[in-house]
Structures are given as C-alpha cells and as structure tokens.
Amino acid sequence: MDINVLRSIVTVVSLLIFIGIVIWAWSGRNQSSFEEAAQLPFKDD
C-alpha cells in the first residue's frame, strides 16, 4: 500500500465523519437539547 493511497483513505474517512457530524448537529431531533444547553449560561442558580 502506497502512502498516497493511505492519505486518500484517511481524507475520505475524515470527510465522511465531518459530514456525519454536520448532519447530526443540524437534525431537528437535537434542537431542543441544543437550545436548552445554549441557555445554561443565562440561568440563575
């Protein structure tokens, strides 16, 4: 296996992981938990 093939594989896998994280972050079912986490600094104890 050539080093360039290994680099290509790592690049493709990294891109797929990045796309997966973006899809997870923008999915509608996580919106309520993200909104709650965004308000944590503003809540009084």
PDB file of N, CA, C, O and CB in Angstrom:
ATOM      1  N   MET A   1       0.849  -1.174   0.000  1.00  0.00           N
ATOM      2  CA  MET A   1       0.000   0.000   0.000  1.00  0.00           C
ATOM      3  C   MET A   1       0.897   1.242   0.000  1.00  0.00           C
ATOM      4  O   MET A   1       1.762   1.408   0.860  1.00  0.00           O
ATOM      5  CB  MET A   1      -0.967  -0.004   1.228  1.00  0.00           C
ATOM      6  N   ASP A   2       0.672   2.075  -0.954  1.00  0.00           N
ATOM      7  CA  ASP A   2       1.427   3.319  -1.102  1.00  0.00           C
ATOM      8  C   ASP A   2       0.933   4.354  -0.094  1.00  0.00           C
ATOM      9  O   ASP A   2      -0.227   4.323   0.316  1.00  0.00           O
ATOM     10  CB  ASP A   2       1.302   3.867  -2.543  1.00  0.00           C
ATOM     11  N   ILE A   3       1.811   5.264   0.301  1.00  0.00           N
ATOM     12  CA  ILE A   3       1.447   6.296   1.278  1.00  0.00           C
ATOM     13  C   ILE A   3       0.351   7.203   0.736  1.00  0.00           C
ATOM     14  O   ILE A   3      -0.472   7.700   1.504  1.00  0.00           O
ATOM     15  CB  ILE A   3       2.674   7.131   1.659  1.00  0.00           C
ATOM     16  N   ASN A   4       0.328   7.427  -0.573  1.00  0.00           N
ATOM     17  CA  ASN A   4      -0.700   8.284  -1.154  1.00  0.00           C
ATOM     18  C   ASN A   4      -2.078   7.635  -1.088  1.00  0.00           C
ATOM     19  O   ASN A   4      -3.077   8.337  -0.932  1.00  0.00           O
ATOM     20  CB  ASN A   4      -0.352   8.616  -2.596  1.00  0.00           C
ATOM     21  N   VAL A   5      -2.153   6.328  -1.203  1.00  0.00           N
ATOM     22  CA  VAL A   5      -3.428   5.623  -1.058  1.00  0.00           C
ATOM     23  C   VAL A   5      -3.914   5.741   0.374  1.00  0.00           C
ATOM     24  O   VAL A   5      -5.100   5.964   0.619  1.00  0.00           O
ATOM     25  CB  VAL A   5      -3.290   4.135  -1.463  1.00  0.00           C
ATOM     26  N   LEU A   6      -3.007   5.593   1.309  1.00  0.00           N
ATOM     27  CA  LEU A   6      -3.368   5.727   2.724  1.00  0.00           C
ATOM     28  C   LEU A   6      -3.858   7.149   3.029  1.00  0.00           C
ATOM     29  O   LEU A   6      -4.825   7.334   3.768  1.00  0.00           O
ATOM     30  CB  LEU A   6      -2.159   5.375   3.624  1.00  0.00           C
ATOM     31  N   ARG A   7      -3.195   8.130   2.463  1.00  0.00           N
ATOM     32  CA  ARG A   7      -3.625   9.516   2.664  1.00  0.00           C
ATOM     33  C   ARG A   7      -5.003   9.754   2.064  1.00  0.00           C
ATOM     34  O   ARG A   7      -5.820  10.469   2.644  1.00  0.00           O
ATOM     35  CB  ARG A   7      -2.612  10.487   2.048  1.00  0.00           C
ATOM     36  N   SER A   8      -5.260   9.166   0.924  1.00  0.00           N
ATOM     37  CA  SER A   8      -6.573   9.315   0.283  1.00  0.00           C
ATOM     38  C   SER A   8      -7.664   8.681   1.133  1.00  0.00           C
ATOM     39  O   SER A   8      -8.745   9.250   1.290  1.00  0.00           O
ATOM     40  CB  SER A   8      -6.566   8.684  -1.121  1.00  0.00           C
ATOM     41  N   ILE A   9      -7.387   7.521   1.675  1.00  0.00           N
ATOM     42  CA  ILE A   9      -8.363   6.830   2.520  1.00  0.00           C
ATOM     43  C   ILE A   9      -8.659   7.655   3.772  1.00  0.00           C
ATOM     44  O   ILE A   9      -9.818   7.804   4.158  1.00  0.00           O
ATOM     45  CB  ILE A   9      -7.848   5.425   2.912  1.00  0.00           C
ATOM     46  N   VAL A  10      -7.625   8.186   4.400  1.00  0.00           N
ATOM     47  CA  VAL A  10      -7.812   8.997   5.602  1.00  0.00           C
ATOM     48  C   VAL A  10      -8.604  10.255   5.273  1.00  0.00           C
ATOM     49  O   VAL A  10      -9.444  10.677   6.068  1.00  0.00           O
ATOM     50  CB  VAL A  10      -6.454   9.368   6.226  1.00  0.00           C
ATOM     51  N   THR A  11      -8.353  10.859   4.125  1.00  0.00           N
ATOM     52  CA  THR A  11      -9.083  12.053   3.727  1.00  0.00           C
ATOM     53  C   THR A  11     -10.559  11.752   3.513  1.00  0.00           C
ATOM     54  O   THR A  11     -11.413  12.514   3.966  1.00  0.00           O
ATOM     55  CB  THR A  11      -8.482  12.642   2.461  1.00  0.00           C
ATOM     56  N   VAL A  12     -10.870  10.669   2.840  1.00  0.00           N
ATOM     57  CA  VAL A  12     -12.263  10.307   2.584  1.00  0.00           C
ATOM     58  C   VAL A  12     -12.981   9.975   3.889  1.00  0.00           C
ATOM     59  O   VAL A  12     -14.119  10.398   4.094  1.00  0.00           O
ATOM     60  CB  VAL A  12     -12.342   9.114   1.614  1.00  0.00           C
ATOM     61  N   VAL A  13     -12.332   9.230   4.764  1.00  0.00           N
ATOM     62  CA  VAL A  13     -12.940   8.882   6.052  1.00  0.00           C
ATOM     63  C   VAL A  13     -13.174  10.142   6.890  1.00  0.00           C
ATOM     64  O   VAL A  13     -14.214  10.274   7.534  1.00  0.00           O
ATOM     65  CB  VAL A  13     -12.042   7.882   6.824  1.00  0.00           C
ATOM     66  N   SER A  14     -12.224  11.053   6.882  1.00  0.00           N
ATOM     67  CA  SER A  14     -12.388  12.305   7.629  1.00  0.00           C
ATOM     68  C   SER A  14     -13.549  13.127   7.083  1.00  0.00           C
ATOM     69  O   SER A  14     -14.318  13.702   7.854  1.00  0.00           O
ATOM     70  CB  SER A  14     -11.097  13.130   7.581  1.00  0.00           C
ATOM     71  N   LEU A  15     -13.682  13.187   5.767  1.00  0.00           N
ATOM     72  CA  LEU A  15     -14.783  13.912   5.156  1.00  0.00           C
ATOM     73  C   LEU A  15     -16.123  13.289   5.537  1.00  0.00           C
ATOM     74  O   LEU A  15     -17.075  14.008   5.838  1.00  0.00           O
ATOM     75  CB  LEU A  15     -14.623  13.940   3.638  1.00  0.00           C
ATOM     76  N   LEU A  16     -16.203  11.979   5.527  1.00  0.00           N
ATOM     77  CA  LEU A  16     -17.449  11.299   5.893  1.00  0.00           C
ATOM     78  C   LEU A  16     -17.801  11.545   7.359  1.00  0.00           C
ATOM     79  O   LEU A  16     -18.972  11.735   7.688  1.00  0.00           O
ATOM     80  CB  LEU A  16     -17.333   9.791   5.627  1.00  0.00           C
ATOM     81  N   ILE A  17     -16.818  11.543   8.227  1.00  0.00           N
ATOM     82  CA  ILE A  17     -17.070  11.826   9.638  1.00  0.00           C
ATOM     83  C   ILE A  17     -17.546  13.268   9.808  1.00  0.00           C
ATOM     84  O   ILE A  17     -18.470  13.526  10.579  1.00  0.00           O
ATOM     85  CB  ILE A  17     -15.797  11.575  10.481  1.00  0.00           C
ATOM     86  N   PHE A  18     -16.926  14.202   9.100  1.00  0.00           N
ATOM     87  CA  PHE A  18     -17.339  15.601   9.167  1.00  0.00           C
ATOM     88  C   PHE A  18     -18.776  15.770   8.691  1.00  0.00           C
ATOM     89  O   PHE A  18     -19.561  16.467   9.333  1.00  0.00           O
ATOM     90  CB  PHE A  18     -16.401  16.475   8.331  1.00  0.00           C
ATOM     91  N   ILE A  19     -19.126  15.145   7.581  1.00  0.00           N
ATOM     92  CA  ILE A  19     -20.493  15.230   7.063  1.00  0.00           C
ATOM     93  C   ILE A  19     -21.474  14.617   8.058  1.00  0.00           C
ATOM     94  O   ILE A  19     -22.569  15.145   8.248  1.00  0.00           O
ATOM     95  CB  ILE A  19     -20.604  14.521   5.695  1.00  0.00           C
ATOM     96  N   GLY A  20     -21.097  13.516   8.690  1.00  0.00           N
ATOM     97  CA  GLY A  20     -21.952  12.898   9.699  1.00  0.00           C
ATOM     98  C   GLY A  20     -22.186  13.801  10.891  1.00  0.00           C
ATOM     99  O   GLY A  20     -23.302  13.867  11.407  1.00  0.00           O
ATOM    100  N   ILE A  21     -21.146  14.504  11.340  1.00  0.00           N
ATOM    101  CA  ILE A  21     -21.295  15.426  12.465  1.00  0.00           C
ATOM    102  C   ILE A  21     -22.189  16.602  12.085  1.00  0.00           C
ATOM    103  O   ILE A  21     -23.015  17.036  12.889  1.00  0.00           O
ATOM    104  CB  ILE A  21     -19.920  15.933  12.931  1.00  0.00           C
ATOM    105  N   VAL A  22     -22.035  17.115  10.881  1.00  0.00           N
ATOM    106  CA  VAL A  22     -22.875  18.233  10.429  1.00  0.00           C
ATOM    107  C   VAL A  22     -24.332  17.807  10.356  1.00  0.00           C
ATOM    108  O   VAL A  22     -25.214  18.553  10.782  1.00  0.00           O
ATOM    109  CB  VAL A  22     -22.405  18.751   9.055  1.00  0.00           C
ATOM    110  N   ILE A  23     -24.598  16.628   9.827  1.00  0.00           N
ATOM    111  CA  ILE A  23     -25.978  16.134   9.747  1.00  0.00           C
ATOM    112  C   ILE A  23     -26.551  15.942  11.151  1.00  0.00           C
ATOM    113  O   ILE A  23     -27.706  16.285  11.404  1.00  0.00           O
ATOM    114  CB  ILE A  23     -26.039  14.803   8.953  1.00  0.00           C
ATOM    115  N   TRP A  24     -25.751  15.399  12.054  1.00  0.00           N
ATOM    116  CA  TRP A  24     -26.212  15.199  13.430  1.00  0.00           C
ATOM    117  C   TRP A  24     -26.521  16.539  14.101  1.00  0.00           C
ATOM    118  O   TRP A  24     -27.527  16.673  14.796  1.00  0.00           O
ATOM    119  CB  TRP A  24     -25.155  14.429  14.245  1.00  0.00           C
ATOM    120  N   ALA A  25     -25.651  17.524  13.888  1.00  0.00           N
ATOM    121  CA  ALA A  25     -25.842  18.817  14.548  1.00  0.00           C
ATOM    122  C   ALA A  25     -27.049  19.563  13.999  1.00  0.00           C
ATOM    123  O   ALA A  25     -27.697  20.294  14.748  1.00  0.00           O
ATOM    124  CB  ALA A  25     -24.596  19.674  14.393  1.00  0.00           C
ATOM    125  N   TRP A  26     -27.373  19.408  12.733  1.00  0.00           N
ATOM    126  CA  TRP A  26     -28.474  20.133  12.122  1.00  0.00           C
ATOM    127  C   TRP A  26     -29.780  19.345  12.141  1.00  0.00           C
ATOM    128  O   TRP A  26     -30.797  19.835  11.652  1.00  0.00           O
ATOM    129  CB  TRP A  26     -28.121  20.494  10.706  1.00  0.00           C
ATOM    130  N   SER A  27     -29.772  18.134  12.695  1.00  0.00           N
ATOM    131  CA  SER A  27     -31.010  17.353  12.712  1.00  0.00           C
ATOM    132  C   SER A  27     -32.006  17.984  13.683  1.00  0.00           C
ATOM    133  O   SER A  27     -31.617  18.547  14.706  1.00  0.00           O
ATOM    134  CB  SER A  27     -30.728  15.877  13.104  1.00  0.00           C
ATOM    135  N   GLY A  28     -33.275  17.886  13.358  1.00  0.00           N
ATOM    136  CA  GLY A  28     -34.317  18.523  14.143  1.00  0.00           C
ATOM    137  C   GLY A  28     -34.524  17.904  15.505  1.00  0.00           C
ATOM    138  O   GLY A  28     -34.960  18.595  16.426  1.00  0.00           O
ATOM    139  N   ARG A  29     -34.232  16.642  15.665  1.00  0.00           N
ATOM    140  CA  ARG A  29     -34.499  15.997  16.954  1.00  0.00           C
ATOM    141  C   ARG A  29     -33.541  16.440  18.051  1.00  0.00           C
ATOM    142  O   ARG A  29     -33.825  16.227  19.230  1.00  0.00           O
ATOM    143  CB  ARG A  29     -34.425  14.501  16.802  1.00  0.00           C
ATOM    144  N   ASN A  30     -32.413  17.049  17.696  1.00  0.00           N
ATOM    145  CA  ASN A  30     -31.466  17.550  18.695  1.00  0.00           C
ATOM    146  C   ASN A  30     -31.682  19.008  19.034  1.00  0.00           C
ATOM    147  O   ASN A  30     -30.998  19.541  19.908  1.00  0.00           O
ATOM    148  CB  ASN A  30     -30.062  17.360  18.212  1.00  0.00           C
ATOM    149  N   GLN A  31     -32.600  19.658  18.376  1.00  0.00           N
ATOM    150  CA  GLN A  31     -32.778  21.098  18.536  1.00  0.00           C
ATOM    151  C   GLN A  31     -33.148  21.474  19.963  1.00  0.00           C
ATOM    152  O   GLN A  31     -32.615  22.448  20.495  1.00  0.00           O
ATOM    153  CB  GLN A  31     -33.842  21.598  17.585  1.00  0.00           C
ATOM    154  N   SER A  32     -34.040  20.733  20.590  1.00  0.00           N
ATOM    155  CA  SER A  32     -34.466  21.105  21.945  1.00  0.00           C
ATOM    156  C   SER A  32     -33.321  20.979  22.947  1.00  0.00           C
ATOM    157  O   SER A  32     -33.179  21.834  23.821  1.00  0.00           O
ATOM    158  CB  SER A  32     -35.644  20.232  22.390  1.00  0.00           C
ATOM    159  N   SER A  33     -32.516  19.952  22.843  1.00  0.00           N
ATOM    160  CA  SER A  33     -31.401  19.814  23.779  1.00  0.00           C
ATOM    161  C   SER A  33     -30.327  20.861  23.527  1.00  0.00           C
ATOM    162  O   SER A  33     -29.690  21.325  24.473  1.00  0.00           O
ATOM    163  CB  SER A  33     -30.797  18.420  23.678  1.00  0.00           C
ATOM    164  N   PHE A  34     -30.112  21.245  22.271  1.00  0.00           N
ATOM    165  CA  PHE A  34     -29.152  22.305  21.975  1.00  0.00           C
ATOM    166  C   PHE A  34     -29.648  23.655  22.466  1.00  0.00           C
ATOM    167  O   PHE A  34     -28.858  24.456  22.965  1.00  0.00           O
ATOM    168  CB  PHE A  34     -28.875  22.366  20.481  1.00  0.00           C
ATOM    169  N   GLU A  35     -30.935  23.919  22.336  1.00  0.00           N
ATOM    170  CA  GLU A  35     -31.482  25.185  22.825  1.00  0.00           C
ATOM    171  C   GLU A  35     -31.387  25.264  24.346  1.00  0.00           C
ATOM    172  O   GLU A  35     -31.093  26.323  24.902  1.00  0.00           O
ATOM    173  CB  GLU A  35     -32.944  25.348  22.377  1.00  0.00           C
ATOM    174  N   GLU A  36     -31.634  24.153  25.006  1.00  0.00           N
ATOM    175  CA  GLU A  36     -31.511  24.118  26.461  1.00  0.00           C
ATOM    176  C   GLU A  36     -30.058  24.347  26.886  1.00  0.00           C
ATOM    177  O   GLU A  36     -29.800  25.087  27.835  1.00  0.00           O
ATOM    178  CB  GLU A  36     -32.023  22.772  27.013  1.00  0.00           C
ATOM    179  N   ALA A  37     -29.122  23.725  26.196  1.00  0.00           N
ATOM    180  CA  ALA A  37     -27.703  23.912  26.513  1.00  0.00           C
ATOM    181  C   ALA A  37     -27.255  25.336  26.221  1.00  0.00           C
ATOM    182  O   ALA A  37     -26.380  25.859  26.912  1.00  0.00           O
ATOM    183  CB  ALA A  37     -26.843  22.925  25.722  1.00  0.00           C
ATOM    184  N   ALA A  38     -27.834  25.966  25.219  1.00  0.00           N
ATOM    185  CA  ALA A  38     -27.462  27.340  24.893  1.00  0.00           C
ATOM    186  C   ALA A  38     -27.918  28.323  25.960  1.00  0.00           C
ATOM    187  O   ALA A  38     -27.320  29.388  26.110  1.00  0.00           O
ATOM    188  CB  ALA A  38     -28.047  27.733  23.552  1.00  0.00           C
ATOM    189  N   GLN A  39     -28.957  27.988  26.698  1.00  0.00           N
ATOM    190  CA  GLN A  39     -29.477  28.871  27.728  1.00  0.00           C
ATOM    191  C   GLN A  39     -28.832  28.657  29.090  1.00  0.00           C
ATOM    192  O   GLN A  39     -29.103  29.430  30.009  1.00  0.00           O
ATOM    193  CB  GLN A  39     -30.951  28.688  27.843  1.00  0.00           C
ATOM    194  N   LEU A  40     -28.002  27.655  29.255  1.00  0.00           N
ATOM    195  CA  LEU A  40     -27.384  27.362  30.542  1.00  0.00           C
ATOM    196  C   LEU A  40     -26.588  28.545  31.127  1.00  0.00           C
ATOM    197  O   LEU A  40     -26.699  28.786  32.329  1.00  0.00           O
ATOM    198  CB  LEU A  40     -26.477  26.170  30.395  1.00  0.00           C
ATOM    199  N   PRO A  41     -25.807  29.279  30.359  1.00  0.00           N
ATOM    200  CA  PRO A  41     -25.075  30.391  30.970  1.00  0.00           C
ATOM    201  C   PRO A  41     -25.963  31.501  31.514  1.00  0.00           C
ATOM    202  O   PRO A  41     -25.526  32.283  32.359  1.00  0.00           O
ATOM    203  CB  PRO A  41     -24.135  30.970  29.974  1.00  0.00           C
ATOM    204  N   PHE A  42     -27.197  31.581  31.044  1.00  0.00           N
ATOM    205  CA  PHE A  42     -28.089  32.656  31.441  1.00  0.00           C
ATOM    206  C   PHE A  42     -29.002  32.283  32.610  1.00  0.00           C
ATOM    207  O   PHE A  42     -29.690  33.149  33.151  1.00  0.00           O
ATOM    208  CB  PHE A  42     -28.920  33.071  30.268  1.00  0.00           C
ATOM    209  N   LYS A  43     -29.016  31.038  32.998  1.00  0.00           N
ATOM    210  CA  LYS A  43     -29.867  30.600  34.101  1.00  0.00           C
ATOM    211  C   LYS A  43     -29.241  30.967  35.433  1.00  0.00           C
ATOM    212  O   LYS A  43     -28.032  30.843  35.628  1.00  0.00           O
ATOM    213  CB  LYS A  43     -30.113  29.089  34.029  1.00  0.00           C
ATOM    214  N   ASP A  44     -30.091  31.421  36.345  1.00  0.00           N
ATOM    215  CA  ASP A  44     -29.614  31.734  37.702  1.00  0.00           C
ATOM    216  C   ASP A  44     -29.674  30.463  38.540  1.00  0.00           C
ATOM    217  O   ASP A  44     -30.566  29.629  38.384  1.00  0.00           O
ATOM    218  CB  ASP A  44     -30.468  32.878  38.363  1.00  0.00           C
ATOM    219  N   ASP A  45     -28.703  30.345  39.426  1.00  0.00           N
ATOM    220  CA  ASP A  45     -28.689  29.173  40.298  1.00  0.00           C
ATOM    221  C   ASP A  45     -29.608  29.338  41.466  1.00  0.00           C
ATOM    222  O   ASP A  45     -29.714  28.439  42.300  1.00  0.00           O
ATOM    223  CB  ASP A  45     -27.303  28.895  40.788  1.00  0.00           C
TER     224      ASP A  45
END
